[in-house]
Amino acid sequence: MERSKAQQKVAEGGFSFNHFLKNHPELITLALLVAICVIVSVINPNFLQASSLIDIGRASVVMGLFALGVFVILAAGGIDVSFTAIAALSMYSVTLFTVNHFPGMPMPLIVFIATIGGMLLGFVNGILAYHLRVPSLIITIGTQYLFRGILLAFIGTVWIMDLPPQMIEFGRAPLLQFTNANGAVITLPVYFLALPAAAVLTWWILNRTLMGRAIFAIGGNSAIAERLGYNLKTVQLFLFGYAGALAGLAGIIHVSSNRLANPFDLVGSEISVIAAVVLGGARITGGTGTVLGTILGVLLVTVLNNVLVMVGIPSTWQRFVIGFFILLAAAFFMAQQRKS
C-alpha cells in the first residue's frame, strides 16, 4: 500500500510538471536563450559585453513591435502577414508628406500619424476577415500585395535620404550612452522604450480586460465564443487595428533609426517575426501564448541572427538555423501536449 501511494505521488508529480511546462512554454524559450548565450559567451567572451547586449536590444525593437501584433492575432486563431506592408506604406507616406509639405512637423505628431495610419490599414484587414469569413492568412496575403502595390504605384519608389532633422534626432536620442574600452560611443536609443511600453500595454489588454478574454475565447473556439455573446466583428477590428498600429509605429522607428525611408524595406521579414512568436510558445491554432514568451522569442531570434553573423555564417544558413529551431520547438511542445 505504501509503495503504491509513493508511486502515485511520483506519477502525480510527473504529470504536474508536464502540465506546468504545457501552461508555461515560455520557460522552454528562456532555457534555449540562456543555453545559447552561455555557449556563445564561453566561445567568445566579447558576446556579453554591454555593447553587444545593447545592439541586441536595439535590433529587437522593430521585430518586437511586429511580433506583439502578430501574437495578438495569433491568440485569436488568426494570422497576419501584411504587417510589413502596413509599416512600409505608413512610414513612407508620412515621411514623404513631412518632407514635401510639413518639414517642421513635431516628432510626436509624426509618430501619432504613422500609428493611426497603420491602425486604419489594419481595420481594412479586420473588415475583410469578418465579412468574407475566410482564413485571415488569405486576407492578409491579398492586402499585403494591395498595400505594397498602392505604395509603389501611387506614392513613390525613390529612397528618401534627407530626412527632417526631428526624425534624425529621434533616431539618435540616447536613453543610455557610454564609451567602451576602444573609445567607441555606445548608445541605447530612447525609442527602445516603445517595446517595453507596447509589451506592458499588450499584457494589460490580454490579461486585465474583457477584450483579452474575448481574444483567447475566440482563439479556443470562435463558434462557441460567438454563442457566448462575444462580438466577433468588434474583436476582429480591434485585433487587426491594434496590430496595424504597432506596425505603423515600428515603421516610423525603422525610418528614424536608419535615417533613410526606403519603400522596399522590411520585405521578407514576416517569417522571422512569426517564427519569434511561435518560438515564444504561441500556437498557430490560437488560444495560447504569453507576451513574455513573445518577447523571449524575439530575443531568441535576434540573438541567433547576431551570433550567426558574429561567426560569419551566410544569411542562407541563418534561415536554416531558425527553421531548425522552429521545428525543434514544435516537436517539444507537441511531445509535452501528448504527455499531458
N, C-alpha and C positions, 0 to 999 in steps of 0.2 A: 504493500500500500504506500509506504513512504517513498519507494523508488518511483512508483507511477506518478506520485504528486510532484516529485522533483523533475521527472521527465516532462510533465505537463507545464511546469513553470519555465523550463528551458524552451519548450515549444512556444509558449506564450511570449516569452522574451524575444525569440527569433522573429515571430510574427509581428510583434510591435515594432521591432527595428526596421523590418521591411516596410511596414506601414508608414513609419516615420520618414523613411527615405522617399517613399512614394509621394508623401504630402509635402516634402521639402527637397525637391530635385535641385534647387539652387545650391545645396551643400555639395553635390557632385561637381557642379561647375566650379565652386570655390576650391574644392580639393584639386581639380585639374589645374586651375590657375596657380595655386600655391606650388604644386609639384613642378610646373613648367618654370616658374620664377626661381625656385630653388636650384633646379638643374642648370639653368642658364647662368645664374649667378656664380655657381661653382666653376663652370667652364669659363665665364667671362665676368669677373667681379665688377667691371665697369657698368654692368647692366643695372645694378642697384644704386647707381649714382643719382643724385637729385635731378640732374639734367635729363637723364633717360626717363625717369618717372614723370617729370613734367611734360616731356614730349609725348608720352603715352596719354596723359591726362588731356593734353591739348588735342591730340588726334582722336580722342573718344567723343568729343562734344557733338559734332555733326552726326556721326553714326549713332550716338546715344539718343539724340532727339528723334531721329528717324525710327530707331528701334522701339522707343516708348509708344510712338503712334502705331507702329505695326503690332506691338503687343496688345494694345487695347482692342484693336480689330480682331486679332487672333483669339483673344479671350472670349469673344462673342461668336467664334466659329467661322469668321471670315478671313480673308487675306487681301492685302493691298500691295500692288507692285507699281503703283503710279506715283508714289511719294517723291521720287527723284524728279519726275517731270513737273510735278507741282512746285517743288523747290526751285527748279530751273526757271520756270515761267514766272514765278513770283519775284525771285531775286533779280532776274534780268530786266523785267518790266519796270520794277521800282527803281533800279539803278539808272536805267535809260531815262526815265521820266525825271529823276532828280538831276542828272547831268544836263539834260536839254532844257528843262523848264523851271526847276526849283533848286538850284545848286546850294542854296542856303538852308534847305530843309533840315530841321533839328533831327539828330540821330534817333531819339526816342520815337519820333513820328515815322521815320523810315522803317524802323523795326515794327511798329504797330501796323503800318500799311501792308508790309510784306506778310505779317502774320495773318491779318484779316483776309488778304488776297488768297493765301493758302487755304484758309478756312472755307472761303466761298467755293474754291475749286473742289475741296473735299466734299462740300454739300452736293455738288454735281454727282460725285460717286454715290453718295448716300441715297439721293433721289432715284438714281437709276437702279441701284441694288434693290431698293424697296419695290419699285413699280414693275420692274422687269422680272423679278423673282428668279433670277439666275445666279449661279455662284459668283461671288464678288471678285474672284480671280479673273473671270472672263470680262466682267465690267471694267476692272482696273487695267487689264491689258489693253482694252479698247481706249480708255481715257488716257492712258499713258501715251499712246500714239497720237491721240487727238490733241492733247496739251502740247506735246513736242512739235506737232505739225503747226499749230497756231503760233508757237514761239518762233519757229524757223521761217515760216511762210509770211507772217504778218508783222512781226515785231523786229527781228534782226538776227543776223548771223555773225556780226562783227564783234570781236573782243573789245570790251571797254577797259582800257588800261589806265586812263586818267580819272580815277575816282574822286569824288568830292572829299575835301580834307577831313570832314567829320567822320566819314566812313573809314578812312585810313587810321584816324586817331582811335576810333572804336576798336579796330583790329589790333592796334598796338598797345592800348591802355593796359598797364600792368596791375594785376591783382597782387602778385608776388614777384619780386625781382632781386637777383643777386648775381655776383660774379664768381665763376668757378676758378679752380686752380690754374687753368690755362688762360685765364683772362677774358673768357667769353662771357657775355651777359646772358643769363638765363631768365626767361620771363614766363610766368603763368598769366595769361591774359584775363582780363576781367570778364570777358564773355564766357569763360569757363563756368561761371555761376549759373548760366542758363540751364546747364544739365542737371545739377542737383535741385534747382528750383522746379524744373519740369518733372523730375522724378518724385519729389515730395507732393506736388500737385496731383500727379497721376495716382500715386499711392492713396492720397486722400479721397479722390473720386472713386476709386475701385473698392476701398475698404470702409469708407465712412458716409457714403451717400446711397440713396435709392437707385441712382443711375448705375453705380457699380454693381449692386445686387442684380439689376436687370441685365447687365452685360454678361455676368457669369451664368445667369439663369438661361439666357438665350444661347450662350455657348454650350451649355449642357444639353438643351433640347428646345429649339425655338418654338415648336408647335405647342409644347406644354407650357412654356413661358407665356405665349400669347393667350392661351386659355386661362392662365392665372391672372391676366389683366395687364401685363406689360405691353406698352405701346411700341410695337416693332418699328414703326416709321420714325418715332422720336428717337429711339435708340440708334437706329441706322444713321440718321442725320447727325446725331452727336458724335458717334464713333468716327465717321469719315471726316466730319468737320474738325474734330479735335486733332486727328492725325494730320489733316491738311494744314492746320495752324502750326503744329510743330514742324512740319516740313517747310513752311514759309519762313519760320524763324531760323531753322537750320540753314536755309538757302542764303539769307542775308548775312548770317555769321560766316558762312563759307566765303562769300564775296569779300567781306571786310577783312577776314584773316589772310586771304590770298592776295588782297589788293588788286583783284582782277575779276571782271564779270565775263565769264565765258559761257555762252548759251549751250555749248556741248558738254559742259562739266556734269559730273555726277552720274553719267550714263554707265550702267553696268555694275553699280554698287548695290543694287537691290538684293542680290543673292547673299552678299556678305552680311547685310543688315538682317535679313530673315534668318540666316544661319546663327547670328548672335542671339536672336530671340529664342530660337529652338534650342540652342545650347544652354540657354538660361533656364530651360525646363518647361517652356510653354509647348503645348501640343497643337499640332495643326488642326486637330478636330475641335479645339476650343474648350472652354470651361475651366482651364487650369492656367497656372503660371503666376509669377510674382514680379513686382517692379525690381526688387533686389536681384532676382535671378536674371532679369533682362540686363541690368547694369553689369552684372558679373559676366554675362555672355558677351557684352560689348567689350569689356576689358580683356576677356579671353581672346577674342578675335583680333583686337588691336595689339595685344602682346605677341600673339603668334605672328602677325604680319611684321612687327618690329624685329622680332627675333630672327625671322627668316631673312629679312633684309640685312640684318647685322652680320649674319654668317654668309651672305652672298648668294642665297638661293633665288633663282629666277621667279618672276611673278607667276608663271605657269605652274610651278611646283607649289607656290603658296596656295593656289586654289585647290590643288590636290590634297595638301595637308589639312586645310579647313574642311574639305569634303570628308576626309577620313575621320576627323573629329566629330562631325555631324553624325556619321554612320555609327561611330563608337558610342556616342551619347544616346542615339536612338535605340541601339541594341541593349544598352544598360537599362534604360527606362522601361523598355518592353519586358526585360527579364524581371525587373522589380515588380511590374504590374502583374505578371503571371504568378510570381511567388505569393503576392498578396491575395 
